[in-house]
């Protein structure tokens, strides 16, 4: 592997204190995997795969200090300007970075331009000595409305893999995780993972980090109940009305779902596994 030597900490379990910072957008913030008290908190409170990874680390390291700077709706330039400098200041042992998805799905976006920003972020993060984990984009073949984006996402994925090679990053190849072609892995909005989808992704991230896991992320979902054509079309119309139209309106008016939302864990704080052990 060319570029900067791989990001040390080698075996994460050998550390007495491990610091972990998660960067990104709604995918890393944890939507739509709500905590039980989410409805009582402005803008909701979400767990997601990154919280689950931090909790899993806490099972294997005496002390895990965890920050999650991800905010829904963020574009890659915003993540570069708002989140990366703060992460660099924290000098963490481990960083997960997922960025660019909101840019790639926008009409007219250029994967070459997006990955140039992505590479600058990786360079800054790796310069701290942190181990950096990046994520490919999902394969949208299962989603008819977004299937036309496959080529653009695949191009961005190849660019990101090249960046990972140059800078010695771990890669979570989400594209190849065919379990995410099942609708049960997704929330009703078809853009954010369900709680079960987040759980499975966390298992895969832990595998990439070399942590032991006790269940299989690739286990097939139960067979869904059959739906007739009319029911399927009604669900499509509901999705378009409740999610697609508002999303388009936000794009046209320059607004974001993350307006007024702050990072859920803006500083490194001790992380422990929930008492229920989930």
PyMOL commands that set and color helices and strands:
alter all, ss='L'
color gray80, all
select helices_A, chain A and resi 12-14+26-29+38-40+48-58+76-90+101-104+111-126+144-167+174-176+178-181+183-185+195-208+229-253
alter helices_A, ss='H'
color red, helices_A
select strands_A, chain A and resi 17-23+63-68+94-97+131-135+170-172+265-271
alter strands_A, ss='S'
color yellow, strands_A
deselect
rebuild
show_as cartoon
